[in-house]
Amino acid sequence: MRKVLVSLAAAAAVTAIGAGQAMAAAPATLPKGFLLDEAKVDGPHRPWEHMKLTDSLSKPLEVNPCDRRTARDGRSASRTFTYVAETVYRSEQVVVYPSEQAAKAAKAAMKSVRADLARCGTGGRGPNRHAYTWKSTDVGDEALRIGGFFFENRSRSVIVRKGSAVAVYVRTGMVTKSLPLSQFRPLIKDARTMAAKLCDLPGVCA
């Protein structure tokens, strides 16, 4: 009888371990409505307002100074909201990397953004010229605030990493090259809110 009980206990332990491993290996997903602006896609909007939501894993990060066409960075989940109205552009993006790789892939994504800003931060001529400036920002585990300067427009961006996930917020609008915090306050607020939400996803902040 004791042998039977021991065998049953051992079998239960193996089953629990297997279930735990399966849970750990399960790919991260983004629940419906997870993005801060996601509900706006189905809400009322004017004829000249265009909104889109995509879960494409190959969509590049919204901070993309080198104009990469696709992303191949091993992400396990991604969602991007974009809003376009005449000269106005804004977006929100969340990318989750496999938790079994800890935060290595997310850290690599941030490192790649810094490298792209350094390599492609200035360029073009005439109406195609552009320039970017950036500074570290106190949000999440690491973050940048970025100003984009173009011929007819400017953009403000905040990209933040929290654990094994990255979130990006972009808005067109006035920004100066010194990148004062006052010009980024709404984006930093959203980035900070999302950084906290990301820890609700299994494995992201483990």
Buried (B, 14 or more C-beta within 10 A) or exposed (E): EEEEEEEEEEEEEEEEEEEEEEEEEBEBBBEEEBBBBBEBBEEEEEEEEEBEBEEEBEBBBBBBBBEEEEBEBEBBBBBBBBBBBEEEBBBBBBBBBBBBBBBEBBBBBBEBBBEBBEEBBBBEEEEEEBBBBBBEBEBBBBBBBBBBBBEEEBBBBBBBBBBBBBBBBBBBBEBEEEBEEEBBEEBBBBBBEBBEBBEEBEBBBE
